[in-house]
Amino acid sequence: MKDWLRDLLVDPVERQPLSFAEGRLVARNGAYYPVVEGIPVLLPADLPPTHRGAMRTVKLVSMARQGLPIDLIDAVNLREALKEQIRREVAAGSDAAEAVIRRLVPLSNGFGYRDLAPGDAIPVPRFPERGGGESLLDIGSSWGRWTIAAARAGFRAVGLDPMLGPLMAAKRFAANNGVDVDYICGDARCLPFADAAFDRTFSYSTLQHFSDQDCAVALGEIARMLGPDGLSTVQMANWAGVRSLWHQARRGFRAPARFEVRYRSLPQMLSMFSAAIGPTTARSIVSSAWGCRRPTPAICGRRRGWPAPSPSNSSGWPRRFRRCDREPTACSCTRPSNRAEMIAQP
Ligand SMILES: C[S@@+](CC[C@H](N)C(=O)[O-])C[C@H]1O[C@@H](n2cnc3c(N)ncnc32)[C@H](O)[C@@H]1O
């Protein structure tokens, strides 16, 4: 971990500086936090998780404390049948981190990606803007697609997520691809960093899963992270989008439970963000699958080595375009879109 980042870490409960001793982080009150495969785990023990999958982190930490080895494939929350497939793929020569990420992609990034096959390149998007060395915290990073995208765009990027398994895959994947990023296992509601630690915060498809109460706490934490010139960018579902309405209709417009998406209206989001952070603007984010614009390869920063169309591709589009098709991008489209990007400044 880089020195600048280590200096910013605090105990997530007391917000006091941490010292590093014997491979772990020690709080002033004597509590200690493990570092697993180079990832500090800074989760408060008594905070109920927003996603029950984070409970696995507790088990992994306890294994790490006992000095037991942690198997990457076991560490992720996937069905046993999927894990068996991954093991077979790895036995056939695939990289374990990539094999795990190929299974995480459809779960964390939308079912537009569900046909990723062994050997397919991992779809890393292009970050929507260029950075000039500013520090950026990607909240709810999972396997790190936006963390990597931000680092490639010139930010000093740090990914944060409460699920240790995906972060382990993220760290190995970034290292294998020569991308300089750090990952912290933590919770958006008690970020383990000092006040004004970051120039930028970014979060995609994460706060939309939080209850209003958890969302307000997380937004308060984002505000705390940013200095006076800071900027927060958060993508969330928009209540009024056609696909959003379809999803809500499918669940009978009932109140969301557990980690289900909360569909909020733009005025509701604007008021939450401006109350917690400061002046906020909203932009439409359009997935071209809904026809606002034709797909362009530039949207997703396509890398060399994208797979050739496969027999499973029956849409008529070359497969690489179908993937790009699902990459959302900011757009000046005025029709109600499924996603909104909230840009807030303290
Ligand atoms: C739909 S995924 C989005 C992942 C990533 N942002 C992306 O776009 O690829 C939601 C992520 O939020 C993470 N998450 C769940 N609860 C969280 C919390 N309390 N704090 C931070 N992240 C959380 C999940 O572990 C998951 O990785």
The ligand as an SDF file (V2000), in Angstrom:
LIG
                    3D

 27 29  0  0  0  0  0  0  0  0999 V2000
  -24.0420   -3.7240   -8.2970 C   0  0  0  0  0  0  0  0  0  0  0  0
  -22.4510   -3.8780   -7.5660 S   0  0  0  0  0  0  0  0  0  0  0  0
  -21.5920   -2.5630   -8.4270 C   0  0  0  0  0  0  0  0  0  0  0  0
  -20.1320   -2.8010   -8.4880 C   0  0  0  0  0  0  0  0  0  0  0  0
  -19.2910   -1.7130   -9.1800 C   0  0  0  0  0  0  0  0  0  0  0  0
  -19.5400   -0.3920   -8.6810 N   0  0  0  0  0  0  0  0  0  0  0  0
  -19.4780   -1.7390  -10.6730 C   0  0  0  0  0  0  0  0  0  0  0  0
  -20.1950   -0.9000  -11.2270 O   0  0  0  0  0  0  0  0  0  0  0  0
  -18.8750   -2.6140  -11.2960 O   0  0  0  0  0  0  0  0  0  0  0  0
  -22.7270   -3.1930   -5.9360 C   0  0  0  0  0  0  0  0  0  0  0  0
  -21.4870   -3.2590   -5.0550 C   0  0  0  0  0  0  0  0  0  0  0  0
  -21.7760   -2.5970   -3.8130 O   0  0  0  0  0  0  0  0  0  0  0  0
  -21.0740   -3.2820   -2.8100 C   0  0  0  0  0  0  0  0  0  0  0  0
  -21.6240   -2.9350   -1.4860 N   0  0  0  0  0  0  0  0  0  0  0  0
  -22.6210   -3.5440   -0.8190 C   0  0  0  0  0  0  0  0  0  0  0  0
  -22.7950   -2.9780    0.3800 N   0  0  0  0  0  0  0  0  0  0  0  0
  -21.8630   -1.9920    0.4750 C   0  0  0  0  0  0  0  0  0  0  0  0
  -21.5140   -1.0790    1.4980 C   0  0  0  0  0  0  0  0  0  0  0  0
  -22.1820   -1.0540    2.6650 N   0  0  0  0  0  0  0  0  0  0  0  0
  -20.5060   -0.2190    1.2690 N   0  0  0  0  0  0  0  0  0  0  0  0
  -19.8270   -0.2360    0.1000 C   0  0  0  0  0  0  0  0  0  0  0  0
  -20.1190   -1.0860   -0.9080 N   0  0  0  0  0  0  0  0  0  0  0  0
  -21.1210   -1.9620   -0.7270 C   0  0  0  0  0  0  0  0  0  0  0  0
  -21.2760   -4.7320   -3.1770 C   0  0  0  0  0  0  0  0  0  0  0  0
  -20.3700   -5.5740   -2.5040 O   0  0  0  0  0  0  0  0  0  0  0  0
  -21.0800   -4.6710   -4.6910 C   0  0  0  0  0  0  0  0  0  0  0  0
  -19.7430   -4.8660   -5.0250 O   0  0  0  0  0  0  0  0  0  0  0  0
  1  2  1  0
  2  3  1  0
  2 10  1  0
  3  4  1  0
  4  5  1  0
  5  6  1  0
  5  7  1  0
  7  8  2  0
  7  9  1  0
 10 11  1  0
 11 12  1  0
 11 26  1  0
 12 13  1  0
 13 14  1  0
 13 24  1  0
 14 15  1  0
 14 23  1  0
 15 16  2  0
 16 17  1  0
 17 18  1  0
 17 23  2  0
 18 19  1  0
 18 20  2  0
 20 21  1  0
 21 22  2  0
 22 23  1  0
 24 25  1  0
 24 26  1  0
 26 27  1  0
M  CHG  2   2   1   9  -1
M  END
$$$$
